[in-house]
Amino acid sequence: MGKKKGGRRLNKQMVADALQSLFQAHPGETLSLKQIFKALKLDTHPAKMLAVDVMEEMAWEDWLSKVGVSAYKLNLKTQVQEGTFLRKANGKNSFMPDDGGKPVFVAERNSMFALTGDRVRVAFMARRQNHIKEAIVTEILERKHDQAVGVLQVEKDFAFLNTEGNIFVHDILIPKKKLKGGKTGDKAVVKITQWPSDESKNIVGEVVDVLGKQGDNTVEMHAILAQYGLPYRYPQRVEDAANKIEATISQEEIDRREDFRDVLTFTIDPKDAKDFDDALSFRRLADNSPASKAKVAQHSTPDTQLYEVGVHIADVSHYIPEGSIIDREAQQRATSVYLVDRTIPMLPERLCNFICSLRPDEEKLCYSVVFALDAEANIKSWHLAHTVIRSDRRYAYEEVQDILDGNDGDYAKELRLLSKMAQKLRERRFKSGAVKFDREELHFDIDADGHPTRCFFKKSTPATQLIEEFMLLANRTVAESIGAAHNAHDSHNSQSSQKKAKTFVYRVHDQPDPQKLEALRHVASAFGYKVKTSGTKGAISKSLNQLMTDAQGRREQKLIETVTLKAMMKAKYSTHNIGHYGLAFDYYTHFTSPIRRYPDMMVHRLLTKYQQGGRSANQDHYEDLCEHSSDMEQVAQNAERDSIKYKMVEFMADKVGQEFDAHISGVQSYGIYCEIDENHCEGLVGMHDLDGDYYEFDEKNFQLVGRRHHRRYQLGDAVRIKVARANLEKRQLDFVLAD
């Protein structure tokens, strides 16, 4: 091989092919240069030097690993890996390695028709100079879903499903006898019964549900749910089981519980809420009240006025036995899903909106954390108890805010005192290092037909913070009672005095990604800001808070907030406690929303078990449930975002051609996302619609830079846009920059 092959002089490609074959034939071996030259019969100096050059390139491409100065081996770690597939409608599919590495591009021709969430095994392709790293799916290990959603097209002899966002190169073929009555234009859910063996064959499926006509509001919302594998109707057998549950509370049950029916109690929720799973009770503590006995007195001076604040949470687990048909359905769903115009509940409506909901003037069973606090919100004592309550008043947030602003209203004095306590708790939380993200949530006003009439952001207010801070306090306190096993509390919480903490469900939030923090530091420094990326957790979070405060109201505010948010890890559920970075709590859980979150039901059951002296629960079992709940939370959030996108496009459909002031809310290699200042709707200005220049994507600085004229489009910049297109089918808004 040294000089010629097939009558041709040896070239670089020939050497590369030969080297690839050699190393793949010896996957676990380290080969010296001498062995390589001998195996390939390279007997001239130029041929040997050419081989060395090629191997250096292959090492750079991650195909080979260099061992010492004169040996190489196949890089098995990066040659073949397992992970999760992510399908994109634009064909820019990606592979997410299990080891947490960066996503890798997978071309459609190399995808084996894998769907988002599928577990796959990939091999990495040689990376040519100036080309991105690519992977090819070699095996689908586990399919996450076997269903697709789309629009039916029925022909004379056959039918097709045009999938949402055209996620497949080929449409799904459906035999006429498997249409289930579906007609052209109907949205349908199709189960895939046959996957292609090569690209020349169609995917084959059968209709499992006809949702209805494309464009109908309910049909479109159900299609979003089906697309994510989420249920859009409740199984009748589960509804039947819920209808058999007795709503009446027996006197025997009341006698077993602490009675708060005569204590001022109220709920504060959004004005359109139907499931009220938390309430607050409030009273001044006199010397002879139950909570102001010796254990309280020893923590306070004689002239200290104490207040009892009860955080009462619907006792859902009382009505739902573990392992029952309702429990199994709730466990599978793991969370309620909140689309723009509807809620898909975790529990049957009879439970979530009637039996368990803490409706005013009705006796309800609760699981409660009862605090004795002074006016500065310092905890003097607390206890956990199963209770019975009777809510005196149902407030909407707006009503409470009106009272806090100084207007008259029911129980104004009590609400204002509670609000002052909540603000004390909030101040201490941020002083301890909590990250200050006042997140704005996009909302729509919807008419009777489901059409959006207004698009706006809901901001945090003292009224929402009142509830938030007491819920955070309850969640933290019960988590500490189990997790901080070395800290013995009062006699009501004797379970926390054992040497090893019992199995528990925590809400955990890891520290920010160091690389992303460094990216934030780089961006911030460009605007003259300093931010700490190392040191104690508290020092970093305080530095982040100061950065966002300093950027408030400035041009770069959106950029700073977005990059800071990107550096944060996602919160999740786990039995392995690592604390909650964002809240600056060493122990934190979710106890306060069992109507809409399954982990809260798990927490209630574990607390009850341990209060009764039970042994530690099986950690592996609960960790599996935590992982499932975390996964379903993410799926629900994706569906919720898609419903917002749909309503956003629907809201803007009659505004095509109109101009708006906006700011750049996202920068990608294919264009810039712009958010309209007036209504917060977001659309894409594609690269082809930017002015006459070639733009390069500067990922590090979140900007596009023109190669010739050096025009920059950076995250947060103010722009003027014109609405170009509103595509409901793709849930996509297209803008162009206005002249």
KAURLIN-V609339 format. One record per residue. RES is the residue in three letters. PHI is phi in whole degrees, 0 to 359 (* if undefined). Layout:
BEGIN
res phi
RES PHI
RES PHI
END
This chain:
BEGIN
res phi
MET *
GLY 307
LYS 249
LYS 221
LYS 214
GLY 64
GLY 81
ARG 244
ARG 293
LEU 299
ASN 240
LYS 299
GLN 295
MET 299
VAL 295
ALA 298
ASP 297
ALA 294
LEU 295
GLN 298
SER 296
LEU 296
PHE 290
GLN 291
ALA 281
HIS 229
PRO 296
GLY 257
GLU 256
THR 265
LEU 249
SER 282
LEU 301
LYS 298
GLN 295
ILE 294
PHE 299
LYS 292
ALA 297
LEU 265
LYS 57
LEU 266
ASP 243
THR 242
HIS 298
PRO 301
ALA 294
LYS 295
MET 295
LEU 298
ALA 297
VAL 297
ASP 299
VAL 296
MET 293
GLU 297
GLU 295
MET 294
ALA 291
TRP 297
GLU 279
ASP 74
TRP 284
LEU 239
SER 247
LYS 275
VAL 246
GLY 68
VAL 256
SER 219
ALA 209
TYR 221
LYS 214
LEU 295
ASN 277
LEU 295
LYS 300
THR 257
GLN 289
VAL 228
GLN 219
GLU 246
GLY 179
THR 244
PHE 265
LEU 234
ARG 267
LYS 240
ALA 297
ASN 275
GLY 86
LYS 272
ASN 291
SER 214
PHE 244
MET 254
PRO 296
ASP 298
ASP 279
GLY 83
GLY 292
LYS 291
PRO 296
VAL 239
PHE 295
VAL 232
ALA 292
GLU 304
ARG 295
ASN 251
SER 266
MET 54
PHE 61
ALA 297
LEU 250
THR 305
GLY 96
ASP 296
ARG 273
VAL 227
ARG 249
VAL 235
ALA 243
PHE 270
MET 271
ALA 301
ARG 265
ARG 285
GLN 303
ASN 67
HIS 246
ILE 286
LYS 291
GLU 234
ALA 234
ILE 237
VAL 288
THR 257
GLU 200
ILE 265
LEU 281
GLU 204
ARG 273
LYS 286
HIS 224
ASP 234
GLN 234
ALA 223
VAL 241
GLY 184
VAL 250
LEU 283
GLN 231
VAL 259
GLU 256
LYS 295
ASP 248
PHE 203
ALA 218
PHE 232
LEU 248
ASN 277
THR 285
GLU 304
GLY 69
ASN 49
ILE 286
PHE 249
VAL 297
HIS 252
ASP 289
ILE 272
LEU 279
ILE 234
PRO 301
LYS 303
LYS 284
LYS 250
LEU 273
LYS 56
GLY 85
GLY 291
LYS 235
THR 306
GLY 95
ASP 282
LYS 275
ALA 217
VAL 257
VAL 238
LYS 270
ILE 279
THR 255
GLN 211
TRP 266
PRO 290
SER 270
ASP 207
GLU 290
SER 277
LYS 250
ASN 280
ILE 284
VAL 244
GLY 212
GLU 223
VAL 288
VAL 254
ASP 201
VAL 263
LEU 280
GLY 134
LYS 285
GLN 302
GLY 100
ASP 292
ASN 301
THR 296
VAL 301
GLU 293
MET 293
HIS 295
ALA 295
ILE 298
LEU 298
ALA 297
GLN 300
TYR 262
GLY 73
LEU 267
PRO 288
TYR 243
ARG 212
TYR 270
PRO 301
GLN 298
ARG 294
VAL 285
GLU 301
ASP 298
ALA 296
ALA 293
ASN 292
LYS 272
ILE 286
GLU 284
ALA 274
THR 290
ILE 264
SER 285
GLN 296
GLU 300
GLU 291
ILE 298
ASP 296
ARG 280
ARG 242
GLU 288
ASP 260
PHE 247
ARG 295
ASP 260
VAL 262
LEU 307
THR 220
PHE 207
THR 247
ILE 228
ASP 214
PRO 302
LYS 295
ASP 260
ALA 290
LYS 240
ASP 255
PHE 257
ASP 257
ASP 220
ALA 218
LEU 245
SER 246
PHE 210
ARG 200
ARG 286
LEU 267
ALA 268
ASP 300
ASN 260
SER 282
PRO 303
ALA 272
SER 246
LYS 283
ALA 305
LYS 296
VAL 280
ALA 303
GLN 290
HIS 262
SER 223
THR 274
PRO 304
ASP 268
THR 281
GLN 275
LEU 252
TYR 231
GLU 260
VAL 242
GLY 259
VAL 261
HIS 256
ILE 242
ALA 310
ASP 274
VAL 298
SER 295
HIS 296
TYR 267
ILE 238
PRO 298
GLU 299
GLY 88
SER 288
ILE 298
ILE 290
ASP 296
ARG 296
GLU 293
ALA 296
GLN 298
GLN 295
ARG 289
ALA 70
THR 200
SER 285
VAL 246
TYR 251
LEU 278
VAL 305
ASP 246
ARG 197
THR 246
ILE 258
PRO 286
MET 286
LEU 248
PRO 302
GLU 302
ARG 300
LEU 278
CYS 286
ASN 255
PHE 232
ILE 295
CYS 271
SER 295
LEU 277
ARG 284
PRO 296
ASP 63
GLU 230
GLU 287
LYS 224
LEU 271
CYS 224
TYR 245
SER 232
VAL 251
VAL 248
PHE 251
ALA 254
LEU 234
ASP 268
ALA 294
GLU 268
ALA 67
ASN 278
ILE 281
LYS 264
SER 195
TRP 202
HIS 208
LEU 253
ALA 208
HIS 279
THR 227
VAL 233
ILE 231
ARG 215
SER 294
ASP 274
ARG 203
ARG 252
TYR 254
ALA 269
TYR 305
GLU 297
GLU 296
VAL 294
GLN 298
ASP 299
ILE 292
LEU 294
ASP 281
GLY 114
ASN 273
ASP 287
GLY 179
ASP 300
TYR 54
ALA 300
LYS 299
GLU 294
LEU 296
ARG 291
LEU 292
LEU 298
SER 296
LYS 297
MET 298
ALA 299
GLN 292
LYS 297
LEU 299
ARG 296
GLU 300
ARG 294
ARG 297
PHE 289
LYS 295
SER 280
GLY 116
ALA 294
VAL 276
LYS 266
PHE 251
ASP 273
ARG 288
GLU 265
GLU 253
LEU 283
HIS 227
PHE 232
ASP 272
ILE 241
ASP 274
ALA 298
ASP 266
GLY 85
HIS 276
PRO 287
THR 252
ARG 208
CYS 233
PHE 204
PHE 262
LYS 264
LYS 253
SER 293
THR 230
PRO 305
ALA 293
THR 290
GLN 291
LEU 303
ILE 292
GLU 303
GLU 293
PHE 286
MET 292
LEU 300
LEU 298
ALA 296
ASN 299
ARG 293
THR 295
VAL 290
ALA 295
GLU 296
SER 296
ILE 260
GLY 288
ALA 276
ALA 297
HIS 278
ASN 261
ALA 282
HIS 260
ASP 287
SER 297
HIS 288
ASN 235
SER 296
GLN 295
SER 276
SER 265
GLN 283
LYS 290
LYS 242
ALA 298
LYS 282
THR 303
PHE 210
VAL 259
TYR 251
ARG 260
VAL 246
HIS 215
ASP 283
GLN 293
PRO 300
ASP 293
PRO 302
GLN 294
LYS 288
LEU 295
GLU 294
ALA 296
LEU 296
ARG 301
HIS 297
VAL 294
ALA 298
SER 296
ALA 296
PHE 255
GLY 88
TYR 262
LYS 246
VAL 217
LYS 280
THR 243
SER 216
GLY 116
THR 289
LYS 303
GLY 296
ALA 294
ILE 293
SER 295
LYS 296
SER 295
LEU 296
ASN 299
GLN 295
LEU 300
MET 292
THR 294
ASP 295
ALA 275
GLN 304
GLY 80
ARG 262
ARG 302
GLU 272
GLN 305
LYS 299
LEU 298
ILE 298
GLU 296
THR 294
VAL 292
THR 296
LEU 297
LYS 296
ALA 285
MET 283
MET 278
LYS 276
ALA 285
LYS 207
TYR 259
SER 197
THR 275
HIS 261
ASN 281
ILE 236
GLY 85
HIS 239
TYR 298
GLY 298
LEU 267
ALA 60
PHE 249
ASP 287
TYR 225
TYR 207
THR 214
HIS 244
PHE 244
THR 262
SER 220
PRO 289
ILE 291
ARG 241
ARG 225
TYR 292
PRO 305
ASP 294
MET 295
MET 299
VAL 297
HIS 301
ARG 294
LEU 294
LEU 298
THR 297
LYS 301
TYR 286
GLN 298
GLN 272
GLY 87
GLY 292
ARG 282
SER 300
ALA 286
ASN 291
GLN 292
ASP 300
HIS 299
TYR 288
GLU 294
ASP 299
LEU 295
CYS 296
GLU 297
HIS 297
SER 297
SER 296
ASP 297
MET 291
GLU 299
GLN 293
VAL 298
ALA 299
GLN 296
ASN 296
ALA 296
GLU 299
ARG 296
ASP 294
SER 293
ILE 294
LYS 301
TYR 298
LYS 292
MET 297
VAL 294
GLU 298
PHE 296
MET 268
ALA 301
ASP 267
LYS 244
VAL 300
GLY 96
GLN 276
GLU 253
PHE 215
ASP 283
ALA 209
HIS 223
ILE 285
SER 253
GLY 196
VAL 231
GLN 228
SER 293
TYR 255
GLY 153
ILE 237
TYR 269
CYS 234
GLU 253
ILE 292
ASP 295
GLU 291
ASN 231
HIS 70
CYS 284
GLU 243
GLY 220
LEU 252
VAL 260
GLY 292
MET 305
HIS 290
ASP 262
LEU 280
ASP 299
GLY 298
ASP 200
TYR 260
TYR 258
GLU 254
PHE 273
ASP 263
GLU 296
LYS 295
ASN 251
PHE 53
GLN 207
LEU 254
VAL 234
GLY 290
ARG 289
ARG 269
HIS 263
HIS 61
ARG 292
ARG 245
TYR 240
GLN 244
LEU 311
GLY 96
ASP 297
ALA 281
VAL 219
ARG 247
ILE 238
LYS 238
VAL 286
ALA 263
ARG 213
ALA 228
ASN 260
LEU 295
GLU 299
LYS 267
ARG 53
GLN 225
LEU 255
ASP 246
PHE 246
VAL 232
LEU 286
ALA 285
ASP 291
END
